[in-house]
Amino acid sequence: MNAPAANASALFDLKSASLTLEAFLLKTGNLTTLAQALQDRFGATPDLFDGEPLVIDLTHLASLDVAIDFPALITLLGQYKLKPIAVRGATRKQGEAARAAGLVEAPDSVASPARVETVEVVREVIREVRVEVPVEVEVPVAASTVVLDKPLRSGQQFYAKGGDLVITAVVNHGAEVIADGSIHVYAPLRGKAIAGAKGNRQARIFATVMEPELLSIAGTYRTTDNPLPDNVRGKPAQIRLDGERLVFEPISS
């Protein structure tokens, strides 16, 4: 004789819920071009995302009714640990193709103001390389701070997600430090430092000995191909963004 069925309400329940997701604002149906833009922007920070759910926003393509290869797009975004789960702003044909690929249609209220944008332009600004890429993100001031008190060796990477990063030991050549907020290094900075990784243009980079291989704030890069000014190289200094160029300033004792 079968055991009596359990009371369903004791095992599960269904309730309404609201989610806030980041939106990937797609501006091209050319996935080859998009792949290159993503590589240009995120190739140096492969661990920037961590399976974050995403809404693909087709608002800019809906009026053109551009056909999208959603399975290929999902695979491409997955290479950067982004997980598309829905689309919005799609035409009927685009919506049908998205559903066939396993995506759902999301209302406009699901996605947050923060969004990832793709722009197919790469240009050089002054002596820095500005990549107008897959990100135009409005990011709030970092809400947390991560402290790292161990040296980073070549090949090691440390990422402070959602906040500032404070380092009290040397960042050696070949090491990489990343933060969504600012980076403070109270020791020699000799590796790569990437601040404002998700687009925070107010982020800064500070170091007591400024000798980096690469600096980046919100997508504006500078490498050792362009030597630092004499007044900051190897000295206490800070780096900030002014418009679309990096500004280097000594820190007086």
N, C-alpha and C positions, 0 to 999 in steps of 0.2 A: 504494500500500500504506500503510495507516494506521501512524503511529508507535506504538511500544509504549506502553501505559499507564504513567504514572508510578507509582512506589511510593507508595501512599496515606499510609503512615506518615511519608514524607519531606515531605509537603505539609501535613498537619494531624494533630491528635490530639484526643482527647476526654478530659478529666479532670474529676473532681469538684471543685466550688468552693463556698465558702460566702460569702454576701453579707450585709452588715448594712445594712438600709434603714430609713428613717424611716417611721412608720406614721401615717396620717391616721385618727384615731378618729372615725368618723362617728356623730353622735347624732340626726340628723334626716333624713327622706326629703324634706323640703320644700326644694327647691333654690333657690327664690326667697328664702327666709329665710337659707339658707346663703350665697347670693351677697352679701346685704347684710352678713352677719357677716364674710365674707372682705374685703369692701371696707372695712369699719370697721377691721379689724385691719391689712390690708396695703396699703390704698389709698395711704398716704403713703410706702410703700417698695416700689415696683413691681419693683425689681431685687433684692429680698431673696433670691430663689431663682434658680437657674441650671440649669434642666433636671434637677433632682434626682429620681431614681427614688423611687417611693413605693408603699407597700402601703396599700390602703384597708381599714381594720379595721371590720368590721360587728358586732362582738361585742355592742354595745349595742342593735342593731336585730334581731339574729337571733331573739330570743325573741318579738318582735312580728311577725316575717316581713314586714317592711316592704318594699314594692316600690321598687326604686331604678332611676332612669333613668340607667344607667351612661354611655351616650354623652354625655348632657348634663353629667353630673358630671365626666367626663374633660375635656370642653371647658372647663368652668368652672375646674377646677384648672389647666388649661393656660394660662389667662389670667394666672396668677401664676407661670408657669414651673415648675410642678410636673408630673411625668410619672408618672401611675399605671401600674404594670405588673402588679399582682397584687391579689388580695383575700384576706382571711382571716376566719374566724369567720362565714362566710356559711351561710344555710340552703340546701337543695337548689335552691329556686327562685331565690334570689339568686345562687347559684353559676352556675346555667345562664345567667342574664341577664348576669353578669359575663363568662363565657366567650364569649358571643355578641358582646360588645363588645370582645373581643380581650384580656381580662385572664386571667391564670392564677391558680390557687389556690395560696396560699403557706402553708407550715407556720408555726406560731407562732414558731419559732426564728429566722425570717428577719428580723423587724423588731427594731430596737433599742429599749431602754427609752425613748429620746427619741421623743415622738410629738406630733402636732398634734391638738388637740381642738377641737371646736366646741361652744360653749354659747350658747344663744340669749338671753342676758341682757345688757342694757346698763344700767349704773347709775352714779350719780354718787357719788363718795367724797370727802367733805370738799370741797375746792376743786379737786381733780383729777378727771378723767374716767377711770374705770376701765372698760375694755371687756373683759368676760369672754368671750373670743373663741376663735377657732379655734386657740388655742395653750395647751397646758399642757405645757411641755417641761422635762425634767430635763437641764441642760446642764453639762458639766464646766467647770472654770476654763479660761479662754482659754489656748491653748498657744502663741500667736504674737502678735507685735506688728508693726503696720504704721506706718511713719513717713511723714507727709505734710508737706513743707516749702514748699509753694507756697500762696498765697492761693486761696480758693475764691470765685468770683464768683457773682452771682445766677443761678439756673438750673442750676448745677453740682451734682453729687452724687458723694460718695465713700463706698465701702462696704468696711470691713475685715471680710472674711468669716472666721469662725472664730477671731477674736482681738481684741486691744485695738487702739485707734487713737490715735496720738500726732500732734498737729498743732502745728507751730511757727509758723504764719502765720494771719492773720485769716480767720475764716469769716464772709463778708459776708451781709447780708440777702438772703433768697431762695436761699441755698445750703443744702445738706443733707449732714450727715455721719452715717454709720451704722456701728455695730460690733456684733458678736456679744458682745464683751466690754465693757470700759470705754472711755470717751473722755476723753482729756487734751488740752486746748487751751491752749497756752502763748502765748496771744494773745487778742484780743477774740473772743468767741463771740456772733455776732449773727444767725445763721441757725437752722436746725433741727438738733438733736442727738438721735439715737435710739440709746441704748445697750441692751445685752441684747436685741438684735433678735429672737433666737430663743428668748427666755424666760429668760435668765440673770438671776435676781433679785438676784445679788450684784454685778452691774455697777454702775458709778458714772460720773458725769460731772463732770469738773474743768475749770475755766477760770480764767485770770488776770483776765479781764474778763467777767463773767457778764451778758450782755445778749441772751439767746436769744429767737427768735420762738416756738419750740416745744421742749419737752423731753419725752423719753420714756424710761422704763426698764421693760423687760419688759412693755410694754403699758399702763402707767400714764402718761397724758399730762398736760401742762400747757401752755397757750398764753398769749399776751400778754393774753388776756381776763381772766386772773387775774394781776395784777402781782406780781413777785417781792418778797419782803420787803426792806425798806430796807437791812438789814445784809448783803445779798448782791448786790443789784442794782448792776451796774457795777463789782463788786469781785471779788477772788479768792474763789472759793467752790467747794463740791462739792455734788452732788446724789446722794442714795441713796434706796433704798426701805426703809421701815419698815412691815412688814405690807402694806397696800394703799394707802399714801399716800407721797408724795414728801417727803423731808426736805431742807431747805436749810440748809447750814452754812457760815459764813465760814471762810476759811483764813487763819490768823494769820501775819504775816510774822515 
